[in-house]
Amino acid sequence: MIIAVGSLKASPGATTLALALADRWPTDAGDPLLVEADPAGGDLGARFGLLAGGRGLVTLAAAGRRGGGQRSAEEHAHQLPGGLAVIPAPAGAEQASHVLGELDGGGWSLLWSAARAGGRTVIVDCGRLDPRSPAGPALRAADVLLLVARARDDELAHLAARMHVVQGWGVPAWYVVVVAQPYRSPDYRVREIARVLGSRVLGPVPYDTTAAEVLVGRRQTRTGISRSKLGRTVAGMADYLAATVPVAAATPALGAGSAGFDDRAALPPTRTVRR
C-alpha cells in the first residue's frame, strides 16, 4: 500500500502524522517505510543526525538512474531509534526539489516496487500537495491520500475551495484528517466538516505536543507514543486503513453520511499489540 500524506495549506502537522502513522502501524501488517518527499526540504535527517549516513533520497535517485537492478528501496533507509525505517530528504528546499525531480529516473519505481511487489506499506510525506510538485508522482501512485487540516476557518475554507481539485486527482481512497486546536474542544468544527464529507473524515487528531516531541527525537520516553492521546488515536486510524484499503480502495461518496458517532468516521478497535 502507498499512503501519501500532505496538506493543501500551511503546516498543519503532516510530518508528525506521517511519523505517528508509521510508528503505530499494525505489527501484523508488516513494517512500514517512511519517505520524506517534501519539496520544502526534510527535517528528519537533521533531527536524528542522518545527513552524514550516505543514504536517503539522494542515493535512491542515483540507484534509479543506474537501473536499480535487484537493489531495493530499503537499502537507502535509516533506522530511527525506535526501529522505524525512513528515507530522509535533503534539508534544503532547492536540493530536495532537485532530488525529487531526479526520482523520475527510476527512484520512484524502486519505492513502488517495495509496495507492490514487496508488500510493504510505503508512507510518503509530501508536504504541501500540488500535482505540479516534484512529489506529484507519489500523489498519482497513492492508494490512500491523507489530507491534513487544522480546525481553523482559513484552512477549512481553503479545503472547501479545492475539494473539486482533490476529487480530480483520482486517488482511490482519500480522507481529511482534522487536527484539533489548543484551547478548543477536540470536536471543534469536526461535526460540521463530517456533515459535508461523511466518512471521509478521520479524527480529530489530538493536539499533543509531548508526543510530537517524542516522534522527532526531542524527548525520550520508555514507551514512545503508545500511551499518548496522539498514539492511541493514530493507532486506530492505522488499523482502519490497514484493514480496509487493501480489500477495496474506495470510500463512500460525498454526502453519504458519517459511519461513526458524533458525525465522525468509525474506527475499529486496535487489533494488535504494537512494539
Order of alpha helices (4+ residues) and beta strands (2+ residues): beta-alpha-beta-alpha-alpha-beta-beta-alpha-alpha-beta-alpha-beta-alpha-alpha-beta-alpha-beta-alpha-alpha
